[in-house]
Amino acid sequence: MKKILIIGIVASGKTTLAKHLSKKINVPWFELDSIVHHQTSMGRYKRTAEEQIDVLMEIDKNGTWIFEGTDRESYQCLYQMADTIIFLDTPLWKRRVRILTRFLKQKLGIEKCHYKPDLMILKMMYKWTRDFEQSRRSFETKLELYNEKLIRLSDNSNLNFH
């Protein structure tokens, strides 16, 4: 069985890594943001923590998965459930550049997103990045509990997926 949690802050490369890894090992991947913020015909809404756990448990019944996302209180159970945890600890300067590049691509319609790419979301992405760096010590302490199944990557651009 393969259960992989890819965790990291905004623009660390989580989605890219999840897509490539999913294809390479033939395991389905799921964006945690899509589990938190569910898209319906009536629009997008935020699931409660209980609803999120229900969705995760339903997916877990299949036995294999890759989840990727940022660290949220509502799905801490994934740390225990995962066979492998990959922390993408991309350098801060690179994440800042990626945030701006992604925003520009979304504004130009080159890259799709599940939210409205406006200046408010751009500011929020930089705020989340700053908040993560300020609370990094507590996150690192949590990761220490899972050292036996933790892989830390500073970048995913050198990984060979072919």
KETIBA-421468 format. One line per field, with one value per residue: residue number from 1; x, y, z of N, C-alpha, C in turn; residue in three letters. Coordinates in steps of 0.05 Angstrom, whole numbers, plus 5000, padded with zeros to 4 digits. Atoms other than C-alpha are relative to their C-alpha. Layout:
REM residues N
i: (NUM,...)
n.u: (X,...)
n.v: (Y,...)
n.w: (Z,...)
ca.u: (X,...)
ca.v: (Y,...)
ca.w: (Z,...)
c.u: (X,...)
c.v: (Y,...)
c.w: (Z,...)
aa: (Ala,...)
REM end
This chain:
REM residues 162
i: (1,2,3,4,5,6,7,8,9,10,11,12,13,14,15,16,17,18,19,20,21,22,23,24,25,26,27,28,29,30,31,32,33,34,35,36,37,38,39,40,41,42,43,44,45,46,47,48,49,50,51,52,53,54,55,56,57,58,59,60,61,62,63,64,65,66,67,68,69,70,71,72,73,74,75,76,77,78,79,80,81,82,83,84,85,86,87,88,89,90,91,92,93,94,95,96,97,98,99,100,101,102,103,104,105,106,107,108,109,110,111,112,113,114,115,116,117,118,119,120,121,122,123,124,125,126,127,128,129,130,131,132,133,134,135,136,137,138,139,140,141,142,143,144,145,146,147,148,149,150,151,152,153,154,155,156,157,158,159,160,161,162)
n.u: (5017,4986,5015,4980,5008,4981,5007,4983,5014,5008,4980,4976,4998,5015,5018,4983,4989,5022,5008,4979,4998,5024,4996,4977,5005,5027,5016,5015,4993,5022,4993,5015,5016,5025,5016,5009,5018,5014,5013,5026,5012,5009,4977,4979,5005,4980,5011,4993,4978,5012,5005,4974,4991,5017,4990,4974,5004,5011,4977,4981,5011,4988,4974,4977,5005,4981,5013,4981,5012,4987,5007,5024,5009,5023,4993,4976,5000,4984,4973,4999,5009,4981,4976,4978,5006,4980,5001,4986,4990,4988,4989,5019,4998,5012,5029,5010,5000,5021,5026,5005,5001,5026,5020,5000,5011,5029,5012,4998,5016,4981,5002,5027,5000,5026,5007,4997,4973,5000,4978,5005,4989,4970,4991,5004,4979,4976,5005,4998,4971,4987,5010,4987,4972,5000,5008,4985,4989,5020,5005,4976,5004,5020,4988,4982,5015,5002,4974,4996,5013,4998,4980,4999,4988,4998,5011,5008,4993,4979,5009,5003,5026,5003)
n.v: (4976,4974,4977,4979,4973,4980,4977,4977,4975,4990,4998,5017,5021,5023,5010,5010,5025,5019,5009,5018,5024,5016,5013,5018,5024,5007,4997,4975,4978,4983,4974,4996,4976,5008,5014,4979,4982,5018,4987,5011,4985,4975,4985,5012,4996,5013,5022,5000,5019,5027,5007,5005,5027,5020,5004,5013,5028,5013,5004,5019,5027,5011,5012,4985,4972,4979,4975,4978,4975,4987,5011,4990,5014,5018,5026,5010,5029,5010,5005,5027,5018,5002,5017,4982,4972,4985,4971,4984,4976,4983,4975,4978,4982,5013,5000,4973,4997,5017,4988,4978,5012,5014,4979,4988,5020,5003,4975,5001,5023,5021,5021,5000,5001,5004,4976,4976,4989,4971,4990,5009,5027,4998,4992,5022,5020,4990,5000,5028,5007,4986,5013,5027,4996,4992,5022,5023,5016,5018,5019,5018,5016,5020,5019,5018,5023,5018,5002,5026,5002,4973,4993,4971,4991,4971,4993,5024,4996,5019,5028,5012,5013,5014)
n.w: (5000,5001,4991,5000,4994,5008,4985,5004,5001,5026,5021,4994,5021,4991,5021,5021,4990,4997,5027,5011,4983,5005,5026,4998,4984,5006,4975,5004,4982,4992,4989,4975,5003,5012,4979,4981,5015,5019,5023,5008,5021,4987,4993,4983,4971,4982,4984,4972,4994,5000,5028,5012,4990,5013,5028,4998,4993,5023,5018,4988,5004,5025,4991,5009,5007,4996,4994,4999,4991,4978,4974,4989,4975,5005,5010,4986,5000,5023,4991,4990,5020,5022,4999,5006,5000,5014,4994,5020,4986,5021,4990,4999,5023,5023,4996,5005,5029,5011,4993,5020,5026,5002,5001,5027,5019,4995,5010,5029,5009,5008,4979,4988,4971,4989,4986,5017,4997,4998,4982,4973,4997,5002,4973,4982,5004,4987,4971,4991,5001,4977,4976,4997,4992,4971,4983,5010,4979,4990,5021,4999,4976,5007,5019,4986,4991,5023,5013,5012,5026,5012,5021,5002,5026,5002,5026,5014,5029,5008,4998,5026,5000,5025)
ca.u: (5000,5023,4996,5036,5026,5061,5062,5090,5072,5044,5086,5133,5118,5069,5020,5075,5107,5040,5021,5088,5091,5020,5035,5101,5074,5002,4970,4913,4928,4882,4890,4872,4847,4794,4772,4769,4736,4685,4662,4588,4542,4520,4591,4649,4639,4683,4668,4667,4725,4679,4659,4732,4749,4690,4717,4788,4763,4723,4785,4827,4781,4815,4881,4927,4931,4973,4947,4981,4969,4989,4986,4916,4887,4828,4868,4923,4902,4938,5005,4989,4955,5011,5065,5110,5109,5145,5159,5175,5218,5232,5275,5235,5262,5239,5169,5162,5181,5133,5075,5083,5095,5033,4991,5012,4998,4929,4913,4934,4892,4954,4944,4877,4859,4800,4796,4793,4865,4861,4907,4874,4892,4963,4971,4943,4993,5050,5018,5011,5084,5106,5061,5091,5162,5144,5113,5163,5192,5126,5115,5186,5171,5109,5148,5199,5144,5146,5221,5218,5173,5194,5229,5251,5263,5289,5264,5230,5260,5318,5275,5273,5201,5214)
ca.v: (5000,5071,5129,5193,5261,5318,5379,5449,5522,5561,5554,5501,5453,5406,5399,5389,5335,5301,5298,5268,5219,5197,5182,5148,5100,5097,5122,5174,5243,5293,5367,5380,5450,5416,5374,5435,5480,5437,5457,5446,5470,5525,5549,5536,5526,5508,5440,5434,5397,5337,5337,5341,5280,5242,5254,5234,5170,5153,5162,5122,5062,5053,5037,5082,5157,5218,5280,5347,5412,5460,5443,5452,5434,5398,5341,5326,5253,5247,5250,5186,5153,5166,5114,5170,5245,5290,5361,5407,5460,5503,5564,5627,5669,5616,5611,5687,5687,5629,5665,5726,5684,5641,5703,5734,5669,5664,5737,5724,5660,5617,5578,5557,5564,5549,5620,5691,5715,5785,5829,5806,5733,5753,5790,5731,5683,5727,5733,5657,5650,5701,5668,5599,5626,5658,5594,5547,5523,5494,5460,5430,5405,5369,5338,5309,5262,5229,5227,5153,5166,5237,5258,5330,5362,5432,5429,5381,5407,5357,5295,5248,5226,5192)
ca.w: (5000,4985,5024,5012,5043,5007,5051,5041,5038,4979,4915,4942,4884,4918,4859,4808,4851,4865,4791,4770,4828,4816,4743,4760,4813,4788,4853,4851,4879,4912,4925,4998,4979,4936,4996,5041,4988,4951,4881,4866,4812,4861,4871,4918,4993,5052,5082,5158,5191,5201,5127,5107,5151,5121,5050,5071,5103,5041,4997,5046,5035,4967,5004,4963,4954,4948,4984,4974,5009,5063,5137,5164,5232,5200,5170,5220,5217,5150,5185,5221,5162,5112,5098,5073,5086,5037,5062,5004,5038,4977,4990,5009,4951,4901,4931,4928,4854,4840,4875,4829,4767,4781,4794,4727,4689,4721,4704,4632,4629,4617,4682,4712,4785,4831,4858,4831,4818,4845,4887,4951,4939,4918,4984,5021,4989,5012,5081,5087,5067,5119,5172,5157,5164,5231,5257,5224,5290,5314,5246,5249,5319,5293,5236,5285,5309,5239,5225,5208,5148,5130,5066,5063,4994,4983,4911,4864,4798,4798,4808,4749,4735,4668)
c.u: (5017,4981,5021,4987,5022,4991,5020,4983,4994,5025,5025,5004,4985,4984,5016,5011,4979,4992,5020,5002,4976,5002,5021,4993,4971,4982,4984,5009,4976,5011,4983,4983,4973,4982,4990,4979,4987,4986,4974,4989,4990,5024,5019,4993,5020,4985,5008,5023,4990,4995,5026,5010,4984,5010,5027,4997,4988,5022,5019,4990,5013,5028,5024,4991,5025,4983,5022,4986,5018,4991,4976,4992,4980,5008,5027,5002,5017,5029,5003,4994,5020,5022,5025,4989,5023,4995,5016,5008,5016,5009,4979,5001,4986,4969,4988,4998,4977,4972,4994,4996,4973,4977,4998,4989,4970,4986,4999,4984,5018,4998,4973,5003,4971,4990,5004,5028,5000,5022,4997,5012,5031,5011,4998,5021,5027,4997,5003,5029,5015,4991,5014,5028,5001,4992,5014,5009,4979,4993,5023,4998,4980,5012,5019,4986,4999,5026,5004,4987,5001,5022,4998,5014,5001,4990,4992,5009,5021,4991,4994,4974,4996,5005)
c.v: (5025,5022,5022,5027,5019,5027,5023,5025,5008,5002,4984,4978,4975,4987,4987,4973,4978,4989,4980,4974,4982,4985,4978,4974,4991,4999,5027,5022,5019,5026,5004,5026,4993,4984,5021,5018,4984,5016,4986,5017,5028,5018,4985,5006,4985,4979,5004,4980,4972,4990,4993,4972,4978,4994,4986,4971,4984,4994,4979,4971,4986,4988,5015,5028,5017,5025,5021,5025,5013,4988,5014,4983,4978,4973,4990,4970,4988,4994,4972,4979,4995,4980,5017,5029,5014,5030,5014,5027,5017,5026,5023,5017,4987,4999,5028,5006,4984,5012,5021,4989,4986,5020,5012,4981,4997,5025,5000,4977,4977,4976,5002,4999,4997,5025,5024,5012,5031,5009,4991,4972,5000,5009,4978,4978,5009,5000,4971,4991,5012,4986,4973,5004,5008,4978,4974,4981,4980,4978,4979,4981,4977,4979,4980,4975,4978,4996,4974,4997,5027,5002,5030,5007,5030,5009,4974,5002,4981,4971,4990,4983,4983,4970)
c.w: (5000,5008,5005,5005,4991,5012,4994,4999,4971,4981,5005,4979,5006,4977,4978,5008,5001,4973,4989,5015,4995,4974,5001,5014,4998,5026,4996,5020,5003,5011,5026,4999,4988,5019,5020,4986,4977,4978,4994,4978,5010,5007,5018,5029,5016,5016,5030,5004,5000,4972,4986,5008,4987,4972,5001,5006,4977,4979,5011,4997,4976,5006,4990,4993,5003,5006,5000,5009,5022,5027,5011,5024,4994,4990,5011,5000,4977,5007,5010,4979,4978,5006,4997,5001,4986,5006,4979,5013,4980,5011,4998,4975,4975,5002,4994,4970,4987,5005,4979,4972,4996,4998,4972,4979,5003,4989,4970,4988,4990,5019,5014,5031,5010,5016,4981,5005,5001,5020,5028,5004,4998,5027,5020,4997,5013,5030,5011,5000,5024,5027,5004,5010,5030,5019,4993,5023,5011,4979,5000,5023,4995,4982,5014,5010,4978,4985,4985,4972,4985,4980,4997,4973,5000,4973,4986,4970,4990,5000,4972,5001,4975,5003)
aa: (Met,Lys,Lys,Ile,Leu,Ile,Ile,Gly,Ile,Val,Ala,Ser,Gly,Lys,Thr,Thr,Leu,Ala,Lys,His,Leu,Ser,Lys,Lys,Ile,Asn,Val,Pro,Trp,Phe,Glu,Leu,Asp,Ser,Ile,Val,His,His,Gln,Thr,Ser,Met,Gly,Arg,Tyr,Lys,Arg,Thr,Ala,Glu,Glu,Gln,Ile,Asp,Val,Leu,Met,Glu,Ile,Asp,Lys,Asn,Gly,Thr,Trp,Ile,Phe,Glu,Gly,Thr,Asp,Arg,Glu,Ser,Tyr,Gln,Cys,Leu,Tyr,Gln,Met,Ala,Asp,Thr,Ile,Ile,Phe,Leu,Asp,Thr,Pro,Leu,Trp,Lys,Arg,Arg,Val,Arg,Ile,Leu,Thr,Arg,Phe,Leu,Lys,Gln,Lys,Leu,Gly,Ile,Glu,Lys,Cys,His,Tyr,Lys,Pro,Asp,Leu,Met,Ile,Leu,Lys,Met,Met,Tyr,Lys,Trp,Thr,Arg,Asp,Phe,Glu,Gln,Ser,Arg,Arg,Ser,Phe,Glu,Thr,Lys,Leu,Glu,Leu,Tyr,Asn,Glu,Lys,Leu,Ile,Arg,Leu,Ser,Asp,Asn,Ser,Asn,Leu,Asn,Phe,His)
REM end
